[in-house]
Amino acid sequence: MIFNDTSGKGWKRDMEKKYIVALDEGTTSCRCIVFDREQNIVSVAQKEFPQIYPQAGWVEHNATDIYVTQYGVLMEALTRLNIHGEEIAGIGVTNQRETVVAWDRETGLPICNAIVWQCRRTADICETIMQNQELTDYIKETTGLLVDAYFSGTKIKWILDHVEGAREKAERGEILFGTVDCWLTWKLTGGQVHITDATNASRTMLYDIHKRDWDDTLLDALDIPRAMLPQVRSSSEIYGYASLPDAHIPIAGIAGDQQAALFGQTCFASGDGTGCFLLMNTGTQAIQSKNGLLTTIAVQLGDTVQYALEGSVFVGGAVIQWLRDELRFFSEARDAEYYAQKVKDTGGVYLVPAFTGLGAPHWDMYARGCLIGITRGTKREHIIRAAQESIAYQSNDLLIAMQRDLGTSLQELNVDGGASRESFLMQFQSDISGCPIRRPVIRETTALGAAYLAGLAVGVWKNQQELKQLWRCDTVYHPKMPDSLRQQKLAGWDKAVGRSLHWAEP
């Protein structure tokens, strides 16, 4: 048996505990992936939940939909393999970051829809903040972030300003705030635990990443009561217990999705990097970017914090979902690669998917999507290929900014997630960046990172070195494109991005 005390310090390895469960709550769907001790995926369940667009530039989710969907796929994944609660060593949670949920402490019900990280409704609040240069500089120095509607702080302020009675209740501690990890943990523990981890806290624009505490200056500036904020904990420890029908399972790991992917790729050392939201581990040093990147917390293990430089792509793989759902170009997202390869190139077409503005290195809240270069000969396949290539172009913009900050060229890049399955896209990413791309055997590294964090806390794995030994590379893509063609394509991309900037500016 595994014996534990209430502090979570008494765990010992129990060989009867066969599995680690990862709850992977994304922007469009919830997944549950069950791993065994050898990090093999033994069961998966996934379900999409509704996206809500109240008006142009606004994005919402129903927080109850998120919880019901996440709990449902958890039960489905366990049932598929006939897994009993006593066989699960722990649960790790990873989540879409920056999305804000506010709920009533007594009833447990959300007081409004969740405001999603993509939502641009608080752009005017950000504009007001940026008129105060001293405060803008303070935010960057304290939180590592730039002032943008992307982050959670202005979203919380918007809710308090616009939901009737919310501010008064929040000041009395009756309204709780949380990012999605916090909301799920609170629900799974029956309202017993109101916590978040350091990686998610570092994305709120309210958290001092150096002192590791909520910052009173920023709380005052946005008029946000400290009473509604969760306690910030490390990324790997026992926070509480999820009540399942046949057991109480420790929730033992939490990280925002991009940080979880970094950990799942075993990027534990300074200089290791991954992702479409490009993250580069900078070790215990918080490096302030001069090229539009963010400084963020990569992971906190115990009292030790590692930092990262991050570049954010707001719409990466979701551009393929847009082609599927809104333009009806195909019925299955996996068909995009097939159609993209039906033409030799895009025919001069570029798609800049700035549907909710542009992130790093441009940071333009008013940029909007741009499809340009269309001629009479443009076909559906050209547009699909342009959408695929846009993912690589955006990642390359981040790569260039990161190399400038570090003063060195990256030797290779680790990739993961759904888009990494597409060999066409991975080869184009390598070609356009001039950098080898390494794809792991297990591509669900976001979920794997959450599983790793939980497994370390409950003794399934002894240390990070053991995890490093488990990681396996599947394919390495090497650049093949002539440099002259690469430069030509990049120039066209830069020109297209220029057309999308400031489009929705008042």
N, C-alpha and C positions, 0 to 999 in steps of 0.2 A: 504493500500500500504506500501511497504518498501521504506523509504526515505533514501538517502545516499548522502554524500558529496564526493568530489574527494579523500579525504584522507581515506575514508572507515570508519570514526569514527561515522557517523551519522545513523547507522543502528538501526532499531527497528523491533521487531518481527511482522510479517505479517502472519496472519493465512491463507491467500489465497495462500501463497507460500507453496506448499504441499511436495515438493521433494528436496532431495539432490542427485546430480549425482557424482559418483566416476568413474574416468577414471583410469583403472588399466592396465598400460603398462608393460607387462612382457617380459621375455627373448625370448619366443617363440610365444606369442600371445598377442593381445590387447582385453581388455574387457571393457564394460561399465555396471555398476550396478547402478540402481536407487533405492534409499531408501526413505521410508516415515519417518515422524517424530518419529514413534515408532520403527525405525530401521528395519522394515520389508522390504525384497527385493520385489519390485513390477515389475521390468523389468530387463532383462539381455540380452546382446548380446556379442558374442565372436567370434574372427576369428584369426587363425594363420597367420603368415607372414613368408617369406622365410628366412632360415638360409644359410649363405654363408661361405664356408670353402676354402679359396684360396690355402692354403697349410697346412701341418701338424702343428697343434698347433695354427693356426690362426682362428679367428671367427669374422665375420663381419655381419652387417645388413645394408640394404639400408634405410637411415633415412627418405626418402620420403615415402617408403613403410610403415614405422612405423606410420607416420602422417596420411596417407591416410586410413590405416587400423583402426587407433584409431578414426578418425573422422567418418568413416563409421559405426562402431559399436555404436558410440554415437547417430547418426541419427537413426539407426535401433532400439536401445533400446527405444528411445523416441517415434518412430512411432508405435512400438508394443503395447504400452499402450495409444497411441494417446495423448501424453503429449505435451503441448504447452510451449514455452519458458517462458511465464510469470508465469507459475506454479513452476518454478525451483528457489529455493532460492540461490543456489550456486553450484559450481563445485569444487571437490577435485581431486588432481592428485597424483598418486603414481606410481613408476617407477622402472625398473631394474636400479640398481646403478652402478656407475663407468664407464658405457659405454659412449664413447666420440663421440660427434657430432661436426663438424666444418663446418661453412657455411659462405657464402658471404653476408655481411650486405646489399648490394645493391640489389642483385638478389634474395636473400632468398634461394639459392640453396646450398646443401651440396657440399663441394669441394672434398669429397671422401666418401667412405662408412664409416659408424660408426664402430669404433673398440669396440668390445663387451668386457664386464668385464672378460669373460672367456679366452680371447685371450692371448697367451703367447709370442707374437712377441717381446716384449720389455724386455725379460729376460736378454739379454746382457747389456742393459742400467742399469738394476737393479744390475747386477754383478759389473759393474763399480762403481756405487754409494757405494755398500757395501765394496769396497776396501778402502773407506774413512770412518773410524770408527767414527770420529767426526761428520760427516754429517749424518751417519746412526743413531747415538744416538740422534742427533738434530731432525731428522724426527720423531722418536718415542716419544720424549718428547713434541714436538710441535703439531703434528697431531694426536698422539695416535695410529698411524699405524706402521706396519713393512714394510720394503722395499720389494715390490713385484709387479710383472707385473699386478696383479689384479687391482691395483688402477689407477686413471685417469691420474695422472701427467705425467708418462712416455709415455702414449699413445698420449698425446698432443704433447710432444716433438717429438715423432716419426712422427706425421703428419707434423709438421713444418719442420722437417729435410728431408722428403721424397716427399712431394707434391710440385711440382714446383711453386715457387713464393709465397708460403703460408706464410713464415716467414716475408717477406718484407711487404706483405699486412696486416698481423697481427699487426706488429709494427705501422702501420698507422691506426689501428682500423677498417680495412675493413673486417677482418675475425673475426667471433665471435665463441667462444667455449661455449659448454653447455653439461651437462648431459641430459638425455632424458626428464626429467621434464622441463628443461629450453627450450629445442627445441620445445616441445609441447606447452608450454605457449607462446613462441614467435610466433609460427604459429597461434594459436587460437586467439591471440590478433592482428593479422595482422601486426606483426613486431613492435608493440608498446612497448613491455615489454621484457627486457633482464635480467631476474632474476633467482636465484635458492634459495632453502631454506638451512638452516644451516645443516640439516641432510645429504643432498646430497653433500654440500660443504665439509663436514667432511670426505668424502670418496675419495677425490681427491689427497691426499698426498701433498696438496698445502695450506691447510687452518689451521691457528692456532686456535685450538678449545678452547683455554684459553682466548686469546685476541679477538677472533671472527673476524678475518680479514684474507685476503690472506696474505701469508708470503713472504716478499720480498727476504729473504735469499734463500728460496726454489725456487722462481720464477727465481732468478739469476742462481741458480745451474742447473736448467733444461732449462734455456734460453727461458723462456715463457713470452711474453709481457703481462703486467697487462691489457693493453687496450682491450684484447680479452675476459677478464673474466667477468662473470655476477655479478650484485649486489647481495649480500647475504641478504636474508630477513628471518623473523621468519616463522614458519611452519603453522601459522594460522592467516591470515590477507588477505585483498583484494589486489591483485597484479595488476589486470586489468580485462578486460571484454572480454569474448569469443563472437565473432559475429556469432550467429546462424541465420537461415533464418527469425525467427519471434521475436527475442529478443537479447539483450546484457546481458549475464549472468556473474556475478562476479566469477572469479577464486579466491578461498578464502582459499585453503588449499593445502599444498604440503609436502610430506615426501617420502624418499626412502622406497622401499617396506618393508624391514625388520623393520624399525622404525615405519612405518604405522601399521604393524601387531601388534607390541608391544602396540601402542596406541589403536588399535582396540580391543585388549584383555583387555583394561582398566588397563594395568600395569603402573599405575601412581606413585606408591610409590617405594622407594628403596627396593630392594629384590624381586620385581616382575619380572618374566621372561617368555619367550615364544620362540618357533620356532625351525625349522630345522637349520636356521642360528640363533643359540641360542643367544638371547639378554637378559641381566639382567639389569634392571634399577638400577643405583647406586645413584640416586638423584642428588643433586648439586655438588657432589664430583666426580672428574675424577680420577678413580683408574687405576694405571698403572699395567698391568698384568705381572706376572713372569712366566706364563705358556703358552705363545704363543697366548694369546687372544689379541683382539684389544680394545682400548679405543675410543669411538665414541660418537657423540651427539645423544641422544635419541629423543629429541624434544626441540624446542624453542617456548615458548608461551610468546609473548611480549618480554621483556628483560630477562626473566627467562629461563635459560638453564638447562636441565637435561641431565646427561650423562649415558652411558651404557657400560658394558663389552660385547663384541661380539666374538663369534666363527663362522667361515664361512665354510660351506660345499659347495664346488663348484658344485658338481653334486649330487643332492638329488633325487627329483621326476623325474628329466630329465633322469635318468637311465632307467625308465620305457618307456619313449618315445624312447630311443635308442633301446630297445628290440623290440618295435613296428615298428619303421621306418627303422632301419638298419638291424636288424636280422630277422624281419618279424615273430616273435614268436606268435603274435596275432594281430588282426586288431583294437581292441579298448583297450585303456590304462586301462579301468576299468576291463578288463578281467584278469589282472595280479593277482589280489587277488584270483580269482577262481582257476587258475592254481597253484598258490603257495600252496594252501591248498590241492591239490591232492596228495602231498607227506607229510610224517610226519616230515621230516627235509630236509636239503640240501644235505644229503649224503656226508658230509664233504667238499662240494664245498663252496668257498668264492669268491665273486666278489668285487674287490676294484675299484670303478668307477673313477679313477684318470685320466680322459680323458684330462683334462687341468691342471694337477698338483693337489697337495693337499693343502688345506687351513689349518686352525688351527686344532690341535696344531702343525702340522708338518711343514707347510710352505715350501713345496718343489716344486719349479716351474718345476722341471724335472721329477717328478713322472709321471707314466703313468698307464693306466688301467691294471688290473691283474685279470685273471680268473684262479683259482688254486684249486687243489684237485680233478681234474677230473679223473674218472675211466671209465672202459668199461661200467659200469652200470649207468653212469650219463645220465639223461634224460633232456629234455627241461624244465620240471617242476622244477627240482633241480636248474637249472640256474635262472629261474624266481624267485624262492623263495630266492635264494642267493642275487639277485638284490634288492628284497624287504627288506631283512634283512640288506643290506648294508646301507640303509638310517638310520636305527635305530643305527647301530654300529657307524656311523659317528657322529650322534647327541650325542651319549653317550660319545665319545671321548671329545667333547666340554663340556659336563656336568661335567666330571671328572676334566678337566682343570679349569672350573669355580669354582667348589667346593674347589679346592686347593687355588685359588686366594682369595676366600672369607673366607676360613678357617671354613666352615660350610657345612652341607649337605642340599640340597634343599628338601623342604617338598612336593612339587608338581611341575608339569610342565604343562603349557598351550600349546595347539597345535592348528594349524589352517591350512588352505589351502587344496588343492586337496587331498594330501596324507592322511590327517586326516579323510577322509571319510572311509578309509579301516580299519575295526575293527581288522583284522588280524595284520596289521602293528602296530596299536596303542597298542594292547596287547603285541606284541613282544617288542615294545619300552619300555613299563612299565616293562616287565620281565627282559630285558637286562640292564636297568638302575636301577632297584630296587626302582623305584619312581612312585607314582601315576600320571596318566596322565589325565588332564581335557580337554574335548572337548566341545566347546561352541555350542549352538543351531545354531548361524550364524557362519559358518566356513570360510566365505570370509572375514576374519578380516583385511586383507591388504586393501581391498576396503573400508571396514567399518571404518578403521582408517582415511583414506583420507576424507571420508564423515564426520566423527566426527570433524576433524580439520576445514573443510569448514563450517560445521554447527555452530560451536562455533563462528567463525568470523562473521557470518551473523545473529546470534541470534536465530537460530532454536533450539539450546539447550543452556541453561543458563550457565552451568558450568560442570566441570568434575564429580562432585558428581551426577548430573542428569544422565550422561552417565553410571556411575558405577551402578546405579539402574536399567538401561535397560539391562545390560549384564546378560545372562542366560546360565547356564551349561546344556549340553545335556547328557553327559556320563562321568563317571569316571572309568578309567581302573586301576586295582590294580595288583601289581606283584604277579605271581603265580609260577614262575620257581624256582626249587630248586637251592640254592646258588652254589652247586658243579657243576651243569650243566652250570649255568651262567658263572662261572669262566672258565670252559673248553671252552665254545664258545668264550669268550673274548680273551683267549689265542690264539685260532686259528685265530681270526681276527687280532690280533697284529702281528702274524707271517706272515699273508698274506700281510698286509700293508708294512711290512719290505721288502717283495719281490718287491713291486712296486716303492720303493724310488730310486731316482737318475737315473732312467732307461734311460732318454733321455739326460743325462748330457754329454756335449762335451768331 
